[in-house]
Amino acid sequence: MKYAVVVDSTTKLRKEFLKKIEDKVEVITIPVRVYIDDKEYEDSEEVSEKIIEALKEEKKLETSLPLITKVEETFEKLSNKYQYVYVLSVSSLLSGTYNLFNTIASKYENIIVFDSKTVSIQNTYIFERMITDILNGKILEENDIISYRDDSLFLISVFDLKRLNKSGRIGKISSIIGQMIHIKPILTVARTGEVELVGKSLSTKKLTDLMINKFESFIEKNKSEGQENYVLYAAVGSDDYKQYVYEISNHFNIKPVFLEIGPAIMVHVGLHGFGILIAKGVNYE
């Protein structure tokens, strides 16, 4: 293997995809940190239940950057082992993780850090596109990451706004969201990497209709010659919200692929809502 790819733990990876590439590319996840009443944990599947309980009990919850020593050790090891090391980070406008990765990577000529300018399941999609092109012999550049991102549309709706209001990650829309009593927002991550309000609804029926319209516009805008293959990835705060995903996926006749919401993302969005991404298909053999 000539390549390694590093992601932070806010990017959830599909086990079935990893299994296909396990002998071809080494993939490393560096955990960010989460805090429950000031007690530190690594962002991992093992701590998910603790975060869920803490959210229900409204305990103090925070997140922090990965441990510097963990990043340094990982980059040193991978730099000595591989010809190319690609690092995909959560948006620099939502976390300081990118700046941390970039600072440490500057010591190594063969480590390239990309700011995804997004988060969560959109990063999952970008990661899979990266891997596909790497295995086809492509040397990745920043423009490739932008291109993968533009081939997808990521929409989020949060039904309980408490966690978003407590979060410091929602920038200019925080005051707007704070005034949205009983209104269900539709959010996306803009190309700049900031969370952006793109719609709102008082009813769940109107909410799904609005999302469908936005996905239809995205597909129409990105039409090219020939039949385009699309995938649909989704994440839900709880199983109650899968009904909205199925309504949208049935409209497009695309089977949804459900991904977990990691602890660090839960801290900022809570459990009441869902996210959906529709994107051009990843043709990995």
N, C-alpha and C positions, 0 to 999 in steps of 0.2 A: 504493500500500500504506500502511495506517495502522499496521501492527503489525510488531514484531520479537520473536522468541523466542530467548533465550540459554540454552544448556545447558553444563555442564562436560563434559569429554571422557570421563568414566566412563559417560556415556549414549551408547550406540551407536545411530545413526539409520539407518533403512532407506532405502536409495537410491531404491527404487521409490516410497516414500511421499513423500520429498522432491521427487521429480520432479513429482508431482501438484500440489504446493503452491508450486512455485518462483516463480510469478508473483503469488502472493497474500500470502505471509508471508516475511519474511527470517529465516533461521535462522543463528545464529552459535554455533559451538562454541569455548569457551575451554579450552585445554589445561591440565591439571594437569601437574606435573613428575615425572619418574621418574629415579632414579639407579642406575647400574650401577658398582659399585666407586667411588662418589663422583663419577662423571662424569655431568653433567646432560643430560637429553634431554626434549623435549616428548612428552607422551602422544599418539601418533599411529600410524596404520597403518604408517608407515615404520620405526618402532622396534620393532614387534612381534617380528620375527625375532631382533633383538638380545636382547630379554627372554627369549624361548624358549630361546636358547642359554645365556644367563646362568642361567636356572633349572636347566637340565640340568647346568651346571658348578658349581652351588651358589655362585655369586658373591654378593657383598653387594648387596642390592636394597632400595631405599627409595622412598617417594613424598613429594611436597611440594605445597603449595598452588600455584595459578596465580600467575604474576608479577603483582604489584600494578599495575605500570605497564600491563600488557596489559589488565587489567580496567578500569582508569581510562580508558584510551584508547577501549576498546570502548563503555563506558557513556556517555561524553561524546558520541561520534559518534552513537550510536543515539538518545540522548535528544533531540538536536537535529533528528533526521531523522524520528522517528515519534511518533504520538500516544500509543501505549502500547508499553511494552517489558516483557515478562514474562521472568523469569529462573527457571529450574528448577535447583535445586541438589541434589546428593547429600545424604543424611541428615546433619544437623548432629552426630549422635552417632557418625558414622563418619569425619567429616572436618571440618576447619576452613573448608572452602570456603564454606559457607553464611554463616558470620560475616563472612568477607572480602567476599563479594558484598553482603551486607546493609549493611555499614558504608559501602561506597563508594556504593551505591544511595541511601542516606539523603540524599544531596545533591540528588537529582532527584525531583520530584513524580510524574513519569510512568514511573518504573521500579519495578516490583513484584517482589520476590524471594520465591519459595516454597521452603520446606524440604520436599522430597518425603518425607522420613522413610524413604527406601529407596535402592536403588542398582541399577545395571546394567539388565537387561531390563525390570524393573518400571518404571524411569524411562522407558524407551523407550515403553512402553504409556501412561504418564501423559502424556508429551509428545504422543503422537498424539491422545489425548482432548482435550488443551488446544487443539491446532490445530483440531480439528473444531468445538469450541464457539466458538472465536474467529471462525472463518469463518462461523458462524451468528449472529454479532453479539453474543455473550455477553461481558460484562465479568467477567473471572475474579477469584475470591476464594479465600482459603485453604480454605474448606469444599469448593470444587470439587475441589481437589487431593486432599483426603481422600476424597471420594466416588469419584474415579477409582481411587484406590488400593484402596478397599474392594471395587471391582468386579473385583478380580484376586487371585490367590493365587500367590505366588512361592516355590518350593521349590528347595533346593540340596543336593547331596550331594558331599562332597569325599572322595576315596579315599585320598589321602596328606595327612596333617595337618601336615606340617612347616611349610608356609608360614603356615597359620592359627596355629600355635603361635608363630611368629616375629612375626606381626602384632600390633599393639597395638589392633586395631579390633574385637575380638570380645568385649570386656567380660567380663561375669560368667560366660560359658560357657568361658573359656579354660582354667580348671583342670579342668573336666569333660572337654573335648576332649583335654587332655594325658594323661588316663588311658585314652583309648579305643584301646587296642592292638587292631588288626584289626577294629575296629567302624566301620561306615560310618554317619556321622551324617546326619540330615535336618535342615537348617537353614532358617529363614525370617528375614525382617526384620519384627520386631514393629511394631505401630502407633506405638510410641514412637520407632522408628528404630534400635533396637538389634538385633544379630543374636541369634537365639533358637534353641535346640535344641528341636525338636518331635518327634523320633523317632530311633531308631537300630536298626541291623540287623547281624547277622553275615554274612548272605548277600545277594547281589545280587538274587535272586528275591524274598526278603522285602522288600528295599528298594523295588523297583518296586511290589509289592503295597501297601505302606504309603503310597507316594505316590499311587497310584490311589485308595485309600480316602479320603485327605485331599482330593483333588480332587473326588471324588464328593460328599463331605460339603459342600464349598464350593458346588458347583453346586446341590445340593438345598436348602441354606440360602438361596440367592439366587434361587430359582425365583420367577418372576412369571407372571402370566397370559400365555398365548401362548407360542410357541416362542422360546426364547432362543438367540441366535447366539453361539458362543464361538470365540475364537482361541487358538492355542497358540504361544508364542514359546519358543525354547530357545537355550542357548549351551553349548558343550562345550569342555573343555580340549584335547582332541584327537579325531580322528574315531572313535577306539575307543569313545567314550562315546555315539555316536549311537544305538547299539543300544538303550540304555535309553530314550532319547527316543522312538524309534519304537515300542517296546513300549507305552509310555504313550499316545502319540498314536493308535495303532491301536485301543486299548481305547475311546477316545472318538470314534473316526472323525473326527479333526481333522488336517488336513495341517499338520505343524510348519513354522514359519518360523524358520530358524536365523540368529542374529546373532553377530557376533564378540565375543570377550572382549578388551577393550582392555588395553594394557600395564599400566596402573595397577591394574586388577582382578587381572591375572595375578600381579602382585607379591605380593598378599595371599592369593590362593587357590591359586596354582600351576596346573599343567596337568592334574591328575588328578581329574576330576570333571565335573559338569554342573549346569546350572540349567534349570528349566522354569517357565513362567508360563502359567496358564490364566486367561482373562479374558473379559468380555463384549465382543462384537465392536465394532470401530470402524466406524461407518457413514459414511465420508467419500466423497462423490461428486466 
